[in-house]
């Protein structure tokens, strides 16, 4: 009797009218749906006036991750259904595992339907990346420019994934896992591994040395050598910078001599920084050929922390002036680190601005004497 009383005392739902609350939640959800429908109707009427870039609302409505993935990649999937399979896998696995399994399933399904190898790998990889990014980013569409089947020196085929600048939006984890997903797909479809030549390895080293953009981590030449030689998929990409490589500008399997920004992002901020997360999946799925990632996952853990953790730690936030180092001489500075009077960053966008675009008040152009136009 006493144990029953104590159990009732700990139950936070005692005295709460649960059926009434459930009805209120359902009523609230219906109100949201009705108002969303009304907003879409108003937006469609506004778009029909022809004052916008597109005469229709570009953002489709979706109920969950599975629906978003299917609608985001509607042009790539070509009516191939994936939503139900994604829901079934998400009910049993986490999002990362679901992305890998779904990518393999879609690639194999496309191959069985008669699509060529490149198309099958491409669509499977985009589906996996869309699930990783919850189908809310542009990375699955524009972060991967294309997938190719190229040849090693011995003539065997391998997978080359061409990353573009928008892959940065996916984050380091998704960038690295995209390479792992591509490897899992090529194993499923019986495609051989990538065996880089010395020129291809040295080309990546030269690009890291010439790149002037911001990277969270710049691997050493030895680390670059190890990653490029051990990775079973070629991390390739479009040329994004104006600087050209002089020493290894013309290398097989690489189109141009200019720096490929997507390659540096995936290797530096993905493969190196997110190595612990990659290792977790490679060990759990028992993926062969990824032992090299263990070295990067354990980086910095072997040495003990000799610093004094008992000393006084200030809470003052130090100004971050890293961006000041990249300013070209002669250009005006609109704001210093932690100094009042600079430009204000306002989140949100107007109708003329697209995704990840920036807008500027015309008054600012006048104040700056037309320096920004």
MIVO-72510 format. One record per residue (C-alpha): z, x, y; residue in three letters. Coordinates in steps of 0.001 Angstrom, whole numbers, plus 524288, in hexadecimal, padded with zeros to 5 digits. Layout:
N
ZXYALA ...
This chain:
373
800008000080000UNK 8039880AD88094CUNK 7F7418127D80613UNK 7EEFA80677808E4UNK 7F5BB8047D815E4UNK 7F3BC812A7819AFUNK 7E54F8119C8162CUNK 7E3CD805A781EC9UNK 7EA7C80C8882A08UNK 7E0848179782958UNK 7D4C080E93828C2UNK 7CEBB80E3F8366BUNK 7C67A8023283347UNK 7D2077F902831AEUNK 7D16F7EE1F83BACUNK 7C3557F0DC83F95UNK 7B96D7E5F783E47UNK 7AEDA7EDD483778UNK 7A51B7E28C8359CUNK 7A5C67DF918442BUNK 7A37B7EDDD847B3UNK 797F07EEA383E72UNK 791D77E2BD844F0UNK 793EE7E8C985252UNK 78D787F56C84DE1UNK 781FB7EDCF84869UNK 780DD7E60A85504UNK 781427F2A285CECUNK 776937F8BA85486UNK 76E1E7ECAB85652UNK 76FC77EDAF8650FUNK 76B6C7FBE8864A7UNK 75F7A7F86685C86UNK 75BC37ED278657FUNK 75D177F571871B5UNK 7554D8006D86B7DUNK 74A7F7F6C98681BUNK 74AA27F1DA87617UNK 749FD7FFC487B71UNK 73E49802D8872D3UNK 7375A7F6748773BUNK 7396E7FA0B8857AUNK 734E4807F7882D3UNK 728958031D87C08UNK 725737FA60887A5UNK 72754805DE890DBUNK 71EBD80E9F88888UNK 714088046088849UNK 7127F80630896F6UNK 70BEE813348945CUNK 714A581B4C89D51UNK 719C6824478929FUNK 7134C82EDD88A58UNK 71323825D387E78UNK 7110F8170587E95UNK 71BB9814FC87470UNK 729C88192C871F0UNK 728FD825EE86A50UNK 736A88259186465UNK 736DE81D168581EUNK 743518163985433UNK 749F581A87847C1UNK 756618163B840FEUNK 75A85822F983A85UNK 756B58310783796UNK 74D5E82CEF82CD1UNK 745E7823B8835C0UNK 745A082D98840CCUNK 73FFC837FF837DCUNK 7355782EF3832FBUNK 7318682A96840A5UNK 7324F83821846A2UNK 728D483DB583CA4UNK 72038831B483B4EUNK 713DB8397083E62UNK 71703843F883461UNK 71BED83B298297BUNK 70FCF8327E82991UNK 717188266882492UNK 71E6982E3C81A42UNK 72BCE8277E818EEUNK 737D88301481A52UNK 742648277982063UNK 747CD821B7813C6UNK 7485782EED80D0AUNK 74F74834EB818A6UNK 7599882A0A81898UNK 75BDB82BB080A08UNK 75DB883A6280B2CUNK 766818396581725UNK 76F658304B80F88UNK 7721683B52805DCUNK 76FF78481080D55UNK 7720A84E0081ABCUNK 7671484ED4824A2UNK 7637085CFC821C9UNK 7623A85AC98132BUNK 75AB984E3D81588UNK 751178556181E3EUNK 74E3C85F80813BFUNK 74CEE855A3808BFUNK 744CD84C4D810DDUNK 73BB48571D8156FUNK 738FB85B0480760UNK 7370784CE38034FUNK 72D80849E180E54UNK 725B08565C80C47UNK 72488853AF7FDC1UNK 720FF8457D80056UNK 716268493A809BBUNK 710EB853077FFF6UNK 710B1848C87F540UNK 7094083F927FE38UNK 6FE54849877FF64UNK 701748500C80C5CUNK 6FF0085E9080D73UNK 709D88689580C63UNK 70ACC86B6881AF8UNK 70C0985D0B81EAAUNK 7165F85AC981443UNK 71EB48664A818AAUNK 71D02862D7826FDUNK 72159854B0825A4UNK 72CA38580681C9EUNK 731A48624D82619UNK 730D08590E831AEUNK 7383384E7D82A55UNK 742F385816826D9UNK 7440285CF8834D3UNK 7443684F0C83A10UNK 74FAD84B9D8314CUNK 756D1857F983580UNK 7553B8548D843E3UNK 7583E846148417DUNK 74A64842C2845E7UNK 74E2B842E885442UNK 747A584FA985861UNK 739B7853EB85A85UNK 73B6185FB38518FUNK 735A28596684531UNK 729568560C84CD4UNK 7273C8618E855EBUNK 730C786BCF850EEUNK 727C286E5E84562UNK 719D987039849EDUNK 713ED8719183C64UNK 715B28763C82E7DUNK 70BFC87F52827FEUNK 709808851781AB0UNK 706698937B81CB4UNK 7045C89EC381364UNK 70C928AAAF81085UNK 706688B80B80EF3UNK 7055F8B5B580051UNK 6FE198A8EB8029FUNK 7092089F9D7FEEDUNK 70B70893D1807B6UNK 717B68919480FAFUNK 71CBE887C2819B3UNK 71C3D88B138282DUNK 723C28820E8314DUNK 71F66882C883F78UNK 72AB487FC284890UNK 728E287C61856E5UNK 731CF87C90862C4UNK 7374586EA48611EUNK 73DFA8730E85499UNK 748CE877E385DA8UNK 74D15869BB85F8BUNK 7503E8689A85117UNK 75B03872D3851F9UNK 75D6987EDE849CBUNK 761EA877AE83DA4UNK 755D686F2383CCAUNK 74D1387AC283FC3UNK 752AC8828983485UNK 753238771982B1EUNK 744E88742282E3BUNK 741838814682831UNK 749DF87E1E81C53UNK 74372870C181B15UNK 735FE8770981B92UNK 73A288803A810B2UNK 73F4B875068085CUNK 7327D86DAC80A45UNK 72A118794480681UNK 7323F87B1A7FA30UNK 7306B86CBF7F6DFUNK 721B386E007F89FUNK 720E287B1E7F17FUNK 71C7B883627FD1CUNK 71F6F891EF7FCDCUNK 728C689935805F5UNK 725428A0A981236UNK 723C28AF6881089UNK 722708B53181E36UNK 71AF78C18382137UNK 720D78CC7582953UNK 7189E8C85C834F4UNK 71DBE8BA76834AAUNK 72BC88BF4C8344FUNK 729BC8C8E783F62UNK 7231F8BE5D8476BUNK 72F7C8B61584777UNK 737948C1EC84B5FUNK 72E808C49F856C0UNK 72F178B67C85B38UNK 73DEE8B6A085BA5UNK 73D768C30E863AEUNK 733DD8BD7E86D8FUNK 739828AFCC86EB0UNK 740338AD6787BC3UNK 7453789FB58794AUNK 7532789BE58763CUNK 7577189CB886818UNK 7651D89A3B8632EUNK 763928A56D859A2UNK 75A078B0B5858DDUNK 759C08B6AD84B47UNK 758618C541849B4UNK 74BB18CB0B84454UNK 752558CD0E8372EUNK 756908BEC6836B7UNK 748FA8BA3883A88UNK 743218C29982FD6UNK 74C4B8BCE5825B6UNK 74A218AEB582999UNK 73B528AF5482AA1UNK 739C78B68981DBAUNK 743588ADFD81636UNK 73FD78A08281B7CUNK 736DE899BF81195UNK 730038920A81C67UNK 728BA89817827C7UNK 72EE98948E834D2UNK 722E4893D983D5DUNK 71FED88D5584A3EUNK 717A888B1185623UNK 71699894FE8610AUNK 71F858908A86C08UNK 720D089C5987509UNK 716FE8A39487D6CUNK 71BB38B0E3878ABUNK 713608B6D786DEEUNK 7178D8BFE28630FUNK 710BE8CCF686452UNK 714D98D3FF857F7UNK 712F38C8EC84E48UNK 70AD98BF38855F7UNK 700758BD0D84BA9UNK 7073C8BA6D83ECDUNK 7029F8B28783328UNK 707988A47C83242UNK 70B188A47B840D6UNK 7013189E5F84A0EUNK 703C08A4B785736UNK 70A138B0AC85D29UNK 713108A90E8663AUNK 721788A6F586338UNK 724CE89B4C85AA2UNK 73110895398605DUNK 7336088BD085526UNK 73430896F784B60UNK 73EB189DD185342UNK 7468B89151854D9UNK 7468488E2684665UNK 749F389BEF84214UNK 753D189F2984CB9UNK 75AB68924F84F69UNK 7580D88C208423CUNK 757B489592836D7UNK 7619089F2783C96UNK 76B3C8968B843D0UNK 76B5F88B4083A2DUNK 76B988938982DE5UNK 778CD88DFD82942UNK 773598802E828F8UNK 767158848F821F2UNK 76F1088BDD817D9UNK 7772A87FB381542UNK 76B06878328114EUNK 764488833780A07UNK 77064885B0801C3UNK 772E2877477FF2FUNK 764AE874B47FB7DUNK 763BB881C97F464UNK 75759885C17FBA5UNK 7525D893107F716UNK 74D2489D0D800AAUNK 756C289A3980B9DUNK 760F08A4848087CUNK 75D548ABD1814E7UNK 7637E8A12B81D32UNK 771098A4A281806UNK 7712E8B13081FF1UNK 76F168A9CC82C94UNK 7789D89F12828C6UNK 783508A93E826B9UNK 780108B0D38330EUNK 78C448B3A583AE1UNK 795A48AED083065UNK 797EE8BBB082985UNK 79EB28C20A834FCUNK 7AC298BD048382FUNK 7AFC58B86C8459FUNK 7B7AC8C36B84BAFUNK 7B96B8BCD4858C8UNK 7C6CA8B88285D45UNK 7C7378A9D185BCBUNK 7D4AD8A8B4861DBUNK 7D0D98AD0286F7BUNK 7CF178A44387B41UNK 7C21689CF987BADUNK 7BD79897C08889CUNK 7B7A988A298897BUNK 7AF3588D9A89508UNK 7A0E488B47891FFUNK 7992E8976C89527UNK 78C2D8958989C34UNK 78053896F089377UNK 775FC89ECF89A74UNK 76CE58A1D388F24UNK 761F6899B589507UNK 7625B8A2118A152UNK 75D1A8AD9F8999CUNK 750598A67D896C7UNK 74D368A3388A4F4UNK 740F68A9AD8AA1AUNK 742F08B18B8B686UNK 73EF78AA398C2BBUNK 7413489CA38BD44UNK 74B1D893DD8C42FUNK 757E6890A98BD60UNK 75C06882758BE21UNK 769B2884158B8C2UNK 7730088EA58B44BUNK 77C4F88DF88A8B9UNK 7879F884BE8ABD8UNK 78404884128BA2EUNK 782EA8773B8C1ADUNK 77680873528C895UNK 76CCB875908BDA3UNK 763B086C068B716UNK 76A34860CD8B017UNK 7664085E4A8A20FUNK 7650C84FB68A03FUNK 762F184A8489297UNK 7591B83FC1890A4UNK 74AE983EB289475UNK 741D88362089C29UNK 7359782F6F8975EUNK 72C7E83AB089B44UNK 7343B8447B89317UNK 731B384654884BAUNK 73ABF84B3287A1CUNK 741698581287DB7UNK 73ABF857FF88B08UNK 740EC85ADB89835UNK 73F598530B8A4B0UNK 741A0857638B298UNK 7441484F2A8BE9CUNK 738CF850A18C84DUNK 742EC853028D2F0UNK 746B885F8B8CBE9UNK 738C7864598CD0DUNK 73920861E88DBB1UNK 74631868C78DD6CUNK 74122874868D5D2UNK 7352A875618DEA4UNK 72BFF871AB8D37DUNK 7305587D3F8CB34UNK 73159873C78BFB9UNK 725D286A808BF01UNK 
